[in-house]
Amino acid sequence: MSSIDLKVRNSDVIPEIDVPAVFAGNAEASFAVGIIAVGADIVPGAEEIYRGYGILRAKVYAEQTRMIDPTLVHEDGTETDDDDKRSIHFAVVENIGLPTDEQRIQRVVGSLRLILKDKENPAPLPIEEFYPDVFADSPAELPSTEASRFICRHEDPRIQKWLKWPLFEGAVSYILAHGLERTFGVVEEPVEASLKKSGLVVTRIAEPRYVEEYGAANLGFEVDTSRLAQTMGLTAQDLRQMQAAEGKLTYPAPPQAVKAPKAVALVS
């Protein structure tokens, strides 16, 4: 497994950003989620979110889980790689404080990207390179995608557990709207177990083996995105509304049972 540094708390890896305008007109909202970049093209107005997204990736992967070498972190504190140029990037932003506060804190607490394999980007997906024997006779079709850089971090474990759902909803909406044939992922076994426990229909297609890029043994899996949409209770109307909002931030609210106080204490 990757070497998790227990001294690095979640509060240490969550970057604060300055984007109060994101919640203009939505003062009661605690979270915003959506696509912040398509390849190298950052959504207008999401530049600061994208920077925080890169910092979250760097702090989690280079400092907290030590999955990547710290030398891969850029001078500005962000982490990127070559696959970012062919990826759809999602982020969750949290707005902390009371709506009446003059100074509220915004933080990037979630990330996910979909690496595309399509006509414009026909190169193999990372999973095809990590497990070439699995795809030797049947490469991933065009278009397909691989979910990557999936991160949820929060001091409140209830909220951290919930954060995956708005990310998954955004990703599933994009996948179904754009007719992506298959959806893959590469994770360590405990993450696979967690995904299955959450109700995801995950089919293991490659047994664990050491993946140098991640510095640990990882397995390959495929997700049934149509079944995932059903698991999340997304109706056809829900998907149409989400697809119509593509490129815009939406403001999901966690269930009352996992809501943290607006003035949450930032401790682990």
C-alpha positions in Angstrom: 0.0 0.0 0.0 1.0 3.6 -0.3 2.7 5.0 2.7 0.3 7.3 4.5 1.9 9.9 6.8 -0.4 10.0 9.8 1.2 13.2 11.0 -0.3 15.0 8.0 -3.9 15.9 8.9 -6.7 16.5 6.5 -6.7 20.1 7.5 -3.0 20.3 6.4 -3.8 19.3 2.8 -7.0 21.2 2.1 -6.1 24.5 0.4 -7.8 27.7 1.1 -8.7 29.8 -2.0 -10.2 33.3 -2.5 -13.4 32.8 -4.5 -16.3 34.4 -2.6 -18.0 35.2 -6.0 -18.6 31.5 -6.5 -21.3 31.7 -3.8 -22.7 35.1 -4.8 -26.5 34.5 -4.9 -26.1 31.3 -3.0 -25.1 32.6 0.4 -26.7 29.7 2.3 -24.8 27.1 0.2 -21.9 25.3 1.9 -20.6 23.5 -1.2 -20.2 24.1 -5.0 -19.3 21.4 -7.5 -18.7 21.3 -11.2 -16.4 21.1 -14.2 -13.5 23.6 -13.7 -11.4 22.7 -16.8 -11.6 20.8 -20.1 -8.1 19.8 -20.9 -5.9 22.8 -20.7 -8.9 25.2 -21.0 -9.9 26.5 -17.6 -13.6 27.5 -17.3 -13.7 31.3 -17.1 -13.8 32.4 -13.5 -12.5 29.0 -12.2 -8.8 29.9 -12.3 -8.4 30.1 -8.5 -10.4 26.9 -8.1 -8.2 25.1 -10.6 -5.1 26.3 -8.7 -6.5 25.0 -5.4 -7.4 21.7 -7.2 -3.8 21.3 -8.2 -2.6 22.1 -4.7 -5.0 19.5 -3.1 -3.7 16.9 -5.5 -0.1 17.7 -4.6 -0.6 17.7 -0.9 -2.5 14.5 -0.8 -0.4 12.5 -3.3 3.0 13.9 -2.4 2.7 14.6 1.3 -0.1 12.7 2.9 -0.2 9.4 1.0 3.3 9.7 -0.6 2.0 8.1 -3.8 4.1 10.4 -6.0 7.6 11.8 -5.6 7.7 15.3 -4.1 9.9 16.4 -7.0 6.8 16.2 -9.2 5.2 19.1 -7.4 5.6 22.4 -9.2 7.0 25.5 -7.7 3.5 27.0 -7.3 2.6 24.0 -5.1 0.4 22.2 -7.7 0.6 18.8 -9.3 -0.2 18.1 -12.9 0.8 15.4 -15.4 0.5 14.8 -19.2 -3.0 13.2 -18.9 -4.4 16.5 -17.6 -4.4 17.8 -21.2 -7.0 15.2 -22.2 -9.1 15.2 -19.0 -12.3 16.7 -17.7 -11.6 18.2 -14.3 -14.1 18.4 -11.5 -13.8 20.0 -8.1 -15.8 20.6 -4.9 -15.4 23.9 -3.1 -16.6 24.4 0.5 -17.8 27.8 1.8 -17.2 28.0 5.6 -18.7 30.5 8.0 -22.1 32.1 8.6 -23.8 33.7 5.6 -23.6 37.0 7.5 -19.8 36.8 7.9 -17.9 39.4 6.0 -14.9 37.0 5.6 -15.9 33.5 4.7 -13.3 30.8 3.8 -13.4 28.9 0.6 -11.5 25.6 0.3 -11.1 22.9 -2.3 -12.1 19.7 -0.6 -12.7 17.3 -3.5 -11.3 16.5 -6.9 -11.8 14.1 -9.8 -10.8 13.9 -13.4 -11.9 11.9 -16.3 -9.1 11.0 -18.7 -10.5 10.7 -22.2 -9.6 8.2 -24.9 -11.3 9.5 -28.0 -10.7 10.5 -31.6 -8.8 13.6 -30.6 -6.8 11.7 -27.9 -6.5 8.1 -29.1 -3.5 7.2 -26.8 -4.1 4.3 -24.4 -5.5 5.0 -21.0 -3.2 4.6 -18.0 -5.0 1.4 -17.1 -4.1 -0.1 -20.5 -0.4 0.7 -19.9 -0.4 -0.6 -16.3 -2.1 -3.9 -17.3 -1.2 -4.4 -21.0 -2.0 -8.2 -20.8 -5.6 -7.4 -19.9 -6.1 -5.3 -23.0 -3.9 -7.1 -25.4 -6.7 -8.6 -27.4 -9.3 -5.9 -26.7 -8.1 -2.3 -26.2 -10.5 0.2 -24.6 -12.9 1.4 -27.2 -13.2 5.0 -28.5 -14.5 6.9 -26.6 -13.7 5.5 -23.2 -12.6 7.1 -20.0 -10.6 6.5 -16.8 -11.5 8.2 -13.5 -8.4 9.5 -11.7 -7.1 11.9 -9.0 -10.2 11.1 -7.0 -9.8 12.9 -3.6 -12.2 13.8 -0.8 -10.8 15.4 2.3 -12.6 16.9 5.3 -12.1 17.1 9.1 -15.6 15.8 9.6 -15.6 12.1 8.5 -19.3 12.3 7.8 -18.8 15.0 5.2 -15.7 13.4 3.8 -17.8 10.3 3.2 -20.5 12.3 1.5 -18.2 14.4 -0.8 -17.8 11.6 -3.3 -21.5 11.7 -4.3 -21.6 15.2 -6.0 -18.3 14.3 -7.8 -19.8 11.0 -9.0 -23.0 12.7 -10.1 -21.1 15.2 -12.2 -18.9 12.5 -13.7 -21.8 10.1 -14.5 -23.7 12.9 -16.0 -20.8 13.8 -18.3 -20.1 10.1 -19.2 -23.7 9.4 -20.2 -24.2 12.7 -22.0 -21.1 12.2 -24.1 -21.6 8.5 -24.9 -18.4 7.3 -23.4 -18.3 3.5 -23.9 -16.5 2.3 -20.8 -15.3 3.7 -17.5 -12.2 2.4 -15.8 -10.2 3.1 -12.6 -7.0 2.0 -10.9 -7.0 1.9 -7.1 -5.6 0.0 -4.1 -7.7 -2.8 -2.6 -9.1 -0.9 0.4 -10.4 1.8 -2.0 -12.1 -0.9 -4.1 -13.7 -2.2 -1.0 -14.9 1.2 0.0 -16.4 1.9 -3.4 -18.3 -1.4 -3.3 -19.6 -0.7 0.2 -21.0 2.6 -1.1 -23.0 0.7 -3.7 -20.9 1.1 -6.8 -21.1 -1.7 -9.3 -17.4 -2.3 -9.7 -16.0 -5.2 -11.7 -12.3 -6.1 -11.2 -10.6 -6.6 -14.5 -7.0 -6.7 -13.3 -5.6 -8.2 -10.1 -3.3 -6.1 -7.9 0.2 -5.6 -9.1 2.9 -3.0 -8.4 2.3 0.2 -10.3 5.5 2.3 -10.3 3.6 5.6 -11.0 1.7 5.2 -7.8 4.4 3.4 -5.7 2.0 0.7 -4.6 0.1 -2.4 -5.6 -3.1 -1.4 -7.5 -5.9 -3.2 -9.2 -7.9 -2.3 -12.3 -11.7 -2.1 -12.4 -14.6 -1.1 -14.6 -17.7 0.8 -13.4 -21.2 0.3 -14.7 -22.1 4.0 -15.0 -25.8 3.3 -15.8 -26.1 1.2 -12.7 -24.3 3.8 -10.7 -26.8 6.4 -11.9 -29.6 4.1 -10.6 -27.7 3.6 -7.3 -27.6 7.3 -6.8 -31.3 7.6 -7.6 -30.7 9.8 -10.6 -33.7 10.0 -12.9 -33.6 10.8 -16.6 -34.9 14.3 -15.7 -32.1 14.7 -13.1 -29.5 13.8 -15.8 -31.0 16.2 -18.3 -30.8 19.0 -15.8 -27.3 18.2 -14.8 -26.2 18.0 -18.5 -27.9 21.3 -19.1 -25.8 22.8 -16.3 -22.6 21.4 -17.7 -19.8 23.9 -17.3 -21.6 25.7 -14.5 -21.2 25.1 -10.8 -24.1 23.6 -8.8 -24.7 23.7 -5.1 -25.4 20.3 -3.6 -26.5 20.1 0.0 -25.4 17.1 2.2 -28.2 15.2 3.9 -29.2 16.7 7.3 -27.6 13.8 9.0 -24.1 14.7 7.8 -24.4 18.5 7.8 -21.7 20.2 9.8 -22.3 23.6 11.5 -21.7 26.6 9.3 -19.0 27.7 11.6 -17.2 24.3 11.6 -14.0 24.2 13.6 -11.1 23.4 11.4 -9.5 20.6 13.4 -8.8 16.9 12.6 
